[in-house]
Amino acid sequence: MKICIFSIVTYWHGMRGGMEIHGKLLSEGLVDRGHEVTIISTRHPEGMEYEERNGIKLVYLKNTIFDSKRHNWKKESVKKLLELDKVSKFDILCCQDPIVSNDLILREGGRNIPIIVIMELNKILLILSELNQTISHRKGLKRLIKEFFSFLYYFFCWEIPHLRKCNAVVAVSNEIASSIKKWYFVDEEKTYTVYNGVEVNFFCPDQSQRKRIRRALAISDQEKVLLFFSFITKQKGLHLLIKALPGILEKNKSTKLLVVGEGNYLAEAKELVKQLGLDSYVVFLGYIPREKTPGYINASEIFILPTLRQEGMPFSLLEAMACGKPVIASKIGGIPSVIDDGVNGLLIPPGNISKLIEKTTFLLNNKDFTDKLADNARKKVIQNFSHEKMVEETINAFELVITRKREQG
């Protein structure tokens, strides 16, 4: 197949969020299986307009703004597609999020190429997360109002028209698939669920990595390490884990919290640690390149994601499970698609600090149960959330859509 992927921002822009990782793994997997992949994206920060990475053709639109659907994206992306399609004759168009409309392509003189939209999340779930956070914290009304008007714009101008008129939608979790059918009135027959997947041979248990990282961080064999690894916004729940730490330390004095990542809540998180007198128990590591993250996961005892956000399918969660780590995460969004509570991880109610303390303390003091969770976690990822499985199921969805389109004429 000749595949054109539209993405507002890519891994090769220097971004490392879930959508960017998904795009990288999917594109590389498609190329490895003999398919041709071209990615059209927004302006590159360094000004380059074209490059090839691992057989993937990357086109950056200079007359757009980096990571923005506005400011010429519609016009320039379709213009570039029509130019490339004259030579490549693409079999299918794939959009990461609803960012290109087939109506627009046809209006500009393009062919009626089938379009698939991949949904990591949707704006309705995001605005519901903001609403819940505002209610629970009794602040943030100004931010909520701003987010609500942004939601209205993207919901009515992008998501509704694109999702209703595309040929298929691929959701990364059962929960996202259900929300698409419910809120966007998308027919069930054109909705597919393909879970995110990770490289299980790269993210795997490794004692040598564990020893090396712990030695570099001056962490003794007796100390227990909790790991928070995510883009750091308040909705990711780091403040909840920090507030829970004193309760965890009451029964487990030799415990440290490693925080990996950057984000707009980082400064506030550091201030909260200082206010609670936890400086000697919390280590902020900042941004860690993805190729080095397995070492930090292996250096920990427990991975914790107390998110308040309606997650799609968090890569950090899958990566930790692939490394054979017991995980504690909020029962929200797509996370229950991954974690079977008490079998391969533990789920907690979003925002519940007492449950977070209880579950973390239990795992720290029950090694046999913790080891069983860890073993089951890796087995679950290998079976259902591998990179290979994600690529193969996406290819199957592409082929079904192409066949159905041909049959419909």
C-alpha positions as CSV (number, residue, x, y, z in Angstrom):
1,M,0.0,0.0,0.0
2,K,0.9,3.6,-0.5
3,I,-0.1,5.4,2.6
4,C,-0.2,9.2,3.3
5,I,-0.4,10.1,7.0
6,F,-1.5,13.5,8.2
7,S,-0.2,14.6,11.6
8,I,-0.1,18.0,13.2
9,V,3.1,17.1,15.0
10,T,5.5,14.1,14.8
11,Y,8.1,12.3,16.8
12,W,10.7,13.9,14.4
13,H,9.7,17.4,15.4
14,G,11.2,16.5,18.7
15,M,7.9,15.8,20.5
16,R,7.5,12.6,22.6
17,G,3.9,12.4,23.6
18,G,1.6,9.4,23.0
19,M,0.4,10.5,19.6
20,E,3.9,11.1,18.4
21,I,5.2,7.7,19.7
22,H,2.2,6.0,18.1
23,G,2.9,7.7,14.7
24,K,6.5,6.7,14.8
25,L,5.9,3.0,15.7
26,L,3.1,2.7,13.2
27,S,5.0,4.3,10.4
28,E,8.2,2.3,11.0
29,G,6.1,-0.9,11.2
30,L,4.4,-0.2,8.0
31,V,7.7,0.4,6.2
32,D,9.2,-2.7,7.7
33,R,6.3,-4.7,6.1
34,G,7.0,-3.2,2.6
35,H,4.4,-0.4,2.5
36,E,5.3,3.2,1.4
37,V,4.7,5.9,4.0
38,T,4.6,9.6,3.5
39,I,3.8,11.9,6.4
40,I,2.5,15.5,5.9
41,S,2.9,17.7,9.0
42,T,3.3,21.2,10.2
43,R,6.4,23.5,10.0
44,H,9.6,22.0,11.5
45,P,11.2,24.2,14.2
46,E,14.5,24.0,12.4
47,G,13.0,25.1,9.0
48,M,13.6,21.9,7.1
49,E,10.9,21.0,4.5
50,Y,11.7,17.3,3.8
51,E,13.7,14.4,5.2
52,E,13.6,10.6,5.2
53,R,13.9,8.6,8.4
54,N,14.0,4.8,8.3
55,G,12.3,4.8,4.9
56,I,9.6,7.2,6.0
57,K,9.1,10.3,3.9
58,L,8.5,13.4,6.0
59,V,7.1,16.6,4.5
60,Y,7.0,19.7,6.7
61,L,4.8,22.6,5.5
62,K,6.7,25.8,5.8
63,N,3.6,28.0,5.5
64,T,2.0,26.5,8.6
65,I,2.6,27.0,12.3
66,F,4.3,24.2,14.2
67,D,1.7,22.0,16.0
68,S,-1.3,24.0,15.0
69,K,-4.5,23.1,13.0
70,R,-5.0,26.8,12.3
71,H,-3.0,29.2,10.1
72,N,-3.1,27.6,6.7
73,W,-3.0,23.9,7.8
74,K,-6.2,23.0,5.9
75,K,-5.1,24.7,2.7
76,E,-1.5,23.8,2.7
77,S,-1.9,20.1,3.7
78,V,-4.5,19.5,1.0
79,K,-2.4,21.4,-1.6
80,K,0.7,19.2,-0.7
81,L,-1.4,16.0,-0.8
82,L,-2.7,16.8,-4.4
83,E,0.9,17.5,-5.5
84,L,2.2,14.3,-4.1
85,D,-0.7,12.2,-5.2
86,K,-0.1,13.0,-8.8
87,V,3.1,10.9,-8.5
88,S,2.4,8.5,-5.6
89,K,-1.3,7.7,-6.2
90,F,-2.0,6.9,-2.6
91,D,-4.2,4.0,-1.7
92,I,-5.3,5.4,1.7
93,L,-5.1,8.5,3.8
94,C,-4.6,8.2,7.5
95,C,-5.1,11.1,9.9
96,Q,-3.9,11.3,13.5
97,D,-7.0,13.1,14.9
98,P,-9.7,14.7,12.7
99,I,-7.5,17.1,10.8
100,V,-8.2,16.7,7.1
101,S,-11.6,16.4,5.4
102,N,-12.3,14.3,2.3
103,D,-14.9,16.9,1.3
104,L,-12.1,19.5,1.1
105,I,-9.8,17.2,-0.9
106,L,-12.6,16.6,-3.4
107,R,-13.4,20.3,-3.6
108,E,-9.8,21.0,-4.4
109,G,-9.9,18.5,-7.3
110,G,-8.5,15.5,-5.6
111,R,-9.4,11.8,-5.9
112,N,-11.9,10.1,-3.7
113,I,-9.2,8.3,-1.6
114,P,-10.5,6.4,1.5
115,I,-9.7,8.2,4.8
116,I,-9.1,6.6,8.2
117,V,-8.9,8.8,11.4
118,I,-7.0,7.5,14.4
119,M,-8.3,8.7,17.7
120,E,-6.1,8.7,20.7
121,L,-8.6,10.8,22.6
122,N,-11.4,13.2,21.8
123,K,-12.3,16.7,22.9
124,I,-15.5,15.7,24.8
125,L,-13.5,13.5,27.1
126,L,-10.9,16.3,27.6
127,I,-13.5,18.9,28.5
128,L,-15.2,16.4,31.0
129,S,-11.8,15.9,32.6
130,E,-11.4,19.7,33.0
131,L,-14.9,19.9,34.4
132,N,-14.3,17.2,37.0
133,Q,-11.0,18.8,38.0
134,T,-12.6,22.2,38.4
135,I,-15.4,20.8,40.6
136,S,-13.1,18.7,42.8
137,H,-10.5,21.4,43.4
138,R,-13.1,24.3,43.4
139,K,-10.8,26.4,41.2
140,G,-9.8,26.7,37.6
141,L,-13.0,28.2,36.4
142,K,-11.2,30.6,34.1
143,R,-9.2,27.8,32.5
144,L,-12.4,25.8,32.2
145,I,-14.2,28.6,30.3
146,K,-11.2,28.9,27.9
147,E,-11.1,25.2,27.4
148,F,-14.9,25.1,26.8
149,F,-14.8,27.6,23.9
150,S,-11.8,25.8,22.4
151,F,-13.8,22.6,22.7
152,L,-16.8,24.1,20.9
153,Y,-14.6,25.2,18.0
154,Y,-12.8,21.8,17.5
155,F,-15.9,19.8,18.2
156,F,-18.1,21.5,15.6
157,C,-15.5,22.6,13.1
158,W,-13.2,19.6,13.1
159,E,-14.4,16.5,15.0
160,I,-18.0,16.2,14.0
161,P,-17.7,16.9,10.2
162,H,-14.5,14.8,9.8
163,L,-15.5,11.8,11.9
164,R,-19.0,11.6,10.4
165,K,-17.7,11.7,6.8
166,C,-14.5,9.7,7.0
167,N,-14.5,6.1,5.9
168,A,-13.4,4.6,9.2
169,V,-12.3,5.6,12.7
170,V,-9.6,3.6,14.6
171,A,-9.8,4.1,18.4
172,V,-6.9,3.1,20.7
173,S,-9.1,1.7,23.5
174,N,-12.6,0.3,24.0
175,E,-13.6,3.4,26.0
176,I,-12.5,5.7,23.2
177,A,-14.4,3.6,20.7
178,S,-17.6,3.7,22.8
179,S,-17.3,7.5,23.2
180,I,-17.0,8.0,19.5
181,K,-20.1,6.0,18.8
182,K,-22.0,7.8,21.6
183,W,-21.0,11.4,21.1
184,Y,-20.2,11.6,17.4
185,F,-22.9,9.3,16.1
186,V,-20.4,7.3,14.1
187,D,-21.7,4.0,12.7
188,E,-20.4,1.0,14.5
189,E,-19.5,-0.7,11.2
190,K,-16.9,1.9,10.5
191,T,-15.3,2.0,14.0
192,Y,-12.3,-0.2,14.8
193,T,-10.4,-0.7,18.1
194,V,-6.7,-1.1,17.7
195,Y,-4.8,-0.8,21.0
196,N,-1.5,1.1,21.3
197,G,1.5,-1.2,21.3
198,V,5.0,-1.1,22.6
199,E,8.3,-2.7,21.7
200,V,8.3,-5.6,24.1
201,N,11.9,-6.6,23.3
202,F,13.1,-3.1,24.1
203,F,10.9,-2.5,27.1
204,C,11.7,-5.6,29.1
205,P,13.0,-6.6,32.6
206,D,16.8,-5.9,32.8
207,Q,18.7,-6.2,36.1
208,S,21.9,-4.7,34.6
209,Q,19.9,-1.5,33.7
210,R,18.4,-1.5,37.2
211,K,21.8,-1.7,38.9
212,R,23.4,0.9,36.7
213,I,20.6,3.6,37.1
214,R,20.3,3.0,40.9
215,R,24.1,3.3,41.3
216,A,24.1,6.5,39.3
217,L,21.3,8.0,41.5
218,A,22.9,6.7,44.7
219,I,19.9,4.6,45.5
220,S,20.8,1.7,47.8
221,D,19.5,-1.9,47.5
222,Q,17.3,-1.4,50.6
223,E,15.4,1.6,49.2
224,K,12.1,1.2,47.5
225,V,11.5,3.4,44.4
226,L,8.2,4.6,43.2
227,L,8.2,6.0,39.6
228,F,6.0,8.7,38.1
229,F,6.8,9.0,34.4
230,S,4.6,11.3,32.2
231,F,4.3,14.7,30.7
232,I,3.7,16.8,33.9
233,T,0.4,18.6,34.0
234,K,-1.9,18.8,37.0
235,Q,-4.3,16.5,35.3
236,K,-1.7,13.7,35.3
237,G,-2.1,13.6,39.1
238,L,1.5,14.1,40.3
239,H,0.3,16.4,43.1
240,L,-1.8,13.5,44.4
241,L,1.1,11.2,44.5
242,I,3.3,13.8,46.3
243,K,0.5,14.4,48.9
244,A,0.2,10.7,49.4
245,L,3.9,10.2,50.0
246,P,3.9,11.2,53.7
247,G,1.3,8.5,54.3
248,I,3.4,6.0,52.4
249,L,6.5,6.9,54.3
250,E,4.9,6.3,57.7
251,K,5.1,2.6,57.0
252,N,7.9,2.5,54.5
253,K,10.7,5.0,55.5
254,S,13.1,3.7,52.9
255,T,11.1,4.9,49.9
256,K,11.9,7.4,47.2
257,L,9.8,8.9,44.4
258,L,11.4,9.4,41.0
259,V,9.7,11.9,38.7
260,V,10.5,11.7,35.0
261,G,9.2,14.3,32.6
262,E,8.6,17.9,32.0
263,G,5.5,20.1,31.7
264,N,3.7,23.2,32.9
265,Y,3.1,21.8,36.4
266,L,6.7,20.9,37.1
267,A,7.5,24.1,39.0
268,E,4.4,23.8,41.2
269,A,5.2,20.2,41.9
270,K,8.7,21.1,43.1
271,E,7.2,23.8,45.3
272,L,4.7,21.3,46.8
273,V,7.5,18.9,47.6
274,K,9.3,21.7,49.4
275,Q,6.2,22.8,51.4
276,L,5.7,19.2,52.6
277,G,9.4,18.8,53.5
278,L,9.9,15.9,51.1
279,D,13.0,17.1,49.4
280,S,15.1,14.2,50.5
281,Y,12.5,11.7,49.3
282,V,11.7,13.0,45.8
283,V,14.1,13.1,42.8
284,F,13.1,15.2,39.8
285,L,14.9,13.9,36.7
286,G,13.4,16.1,34.1
287,Y,13.2,14.9,30.5
288,I,14.7,11.5,29.7
289,P,15.1,10.4,26.1
290,R,12.9,7.5,25.2
291,E,15.7,5.2,24.3
292,K,16.9,5.5,28.0
293,T,13.6,5.2,29.7
294,P,13.6,1.4,30.1
295,G,16.5,1.8,32.6
296,Y,14.6,4.1,34.8
297,I,11.5,1.9,34.7
298,N,13.7,-1.1,35.7
299,A,15.2,0.9,38.5
300,S,11.8,1.2,40.2
301,E,9.6,-1.1,42.3
302,I,6.2,0.3,41.4
303,F,5.0,2.5,38.5
304,I,2.2,4.9,39.5
305,L,-0.1,7.0,37.3
306,P,-2.8,8.7,39.4
307,T,-4.2,10.6,36.5
308,L,-7.4,12.7,36.5
309,R,-7.4,12.9,32.7
310,Q,-9.6,10.8,30.4
311,E,-6.6,8.9,29.0
312,G,-6.8,7.0,25.7
313,M,-4.1,4.4,26.1
314,P,-1.0,5.7,28.0
315,F,2.3,4.5,26.5
316,S,4.1,5.0,29.8
317,L,1.7,2.5,31.4
318,L,2.2,-0.1,28.7
319,E,6.0,0.4,28.8
320,A,6.1,-0.1,32.6
321,M,4.1,-3.2,32.4
322,A,6.3,-4.5,29.5
323,C,9.3,-4.1,31.9
324,G,7.5,-6.3,34.4
325,K,6.6,-3.6,36.9
326,P,3.5,-3.7,39.1
327,V,1.4,-0.6,38.3
328,I,-1.1,1.5,40.2
329,A,-3.3,3.7,38.0
330,S,-6.6,5.6,38.0
331,K,-9.7,3.8,36.9
332,I,-10.4,6.3,34.1
333,G,-10.5,6.5,30.3
334,G,-8.8,3.6,28.5
335,I,-6.7,2.4,31.5
336,P,-9.2,-0.3,32.4
337,S,-8.7,-1.8,28.9
338,V,-5.1,-2.5,30.0
339,I,-5.3,-3.3,33.7
340,D,-7.4,-6.1,35.2
341,D,-7.6,-5.0,38.8
342,G,-5.8,-7.3,41.2
343,V,-4.5,-9.5,38.3
344,N,-1.9,-7.5,36.4
345,G,-2.1,-4.1,38.3
346,L,-4.2,-2.1,40.7
347,L,-6.9,0.5,39.9
348,I,-7.8,3.3,42.2
349,P,-10.7,5.9,42.0
350,P,-9.4,9.1,40.4
351,G,-8.3,11.6,43.0
352,N,-8.5,9.3,45.9
353,I,-5.3,9.8,48.0
354,S,-6.2,7.4,50.8
355,K,-6.6,4.6,48.3
356,L,-3.4,5.5,46.6
357,I,-1.6,5.3,50.0
358,E,-3.3,2.0,50.9
359,K,-2.5,0.3,47.5
360,T,1.1,1.5,47.4
361,T,1.8,0.5,51.0
362,F,0.2,-2.9,50.3
363,L,2.5,-3.6,47.3
364,L,5.6,-2.4,49.1
365,N,4.9,-4.9,51.9
366,N,3.7,-7.9,50.0
367,K,6.5,-9.0,47.7
368,D,4.9,-12.3,46.5
369,F,1.7,-10.6,45.4
370,T,3.7,-7.7,43.8
371,D,5.8,-10.2,41.9
372,K,2.7,-12.0,40.6
373,L,1.2,-8.7,39.4
374,A,4.5,-7.8,37.6
375,D,4.7,-11.2,35.9
376,N,1.1,-11.0,34.7
377,A,1.6,-7.4,33.6
378,R,4.3,-8.3,31.1
379,K,2.3,-11.3,29.9
380,K,-0.7,-9.1,29.2
381,V,1.3,-6.6,27.2
382,I,3.1,-9.3,25.1
383,Q,-0.3,-10.9,24.3
384,N,-2.4,-7.8,23.6
385,F,-0.3,-4.7,23.4
386,S,2.8,-5.4,21.4
387,H,4.0,-3.1,18.6
388,E,3.7,-5.9,16.1
389,K,0.1,-6.5,17.0
390,M,-0.8,-2.8,16.7
391,V,0.8,-2.6,13.2
392,E,-0.8,-5.7,11.9
393,E,-4.3,-4.8,13.2
394,T,-4.0,-1.3,11.7
395,I,-3.0,-2.8,8.3
396,N,-6.1,-5.1,8.5
397,A,-8.3,-2.0,9.1
398,F,-6.7,-0.2,6.1
399,E,-7.3,-3.2,3.8
400,L,-10.9,-3.6,4.9
401,V,-11.6,0.1,4.3
402,I,-9.9,0.0,0.9
403,T,-11.9,-3.1,-0.1
404,R,-15.2,-1.7,1.1
405,K,-14.5,1.6,-0.7
406,R,-13.9,-0.3,-4.0
407,E,-17.0,-2.4,-3.5
408,Q,-19.1,0.8,-3.0
409,G,-17.6,2.3,-6.2
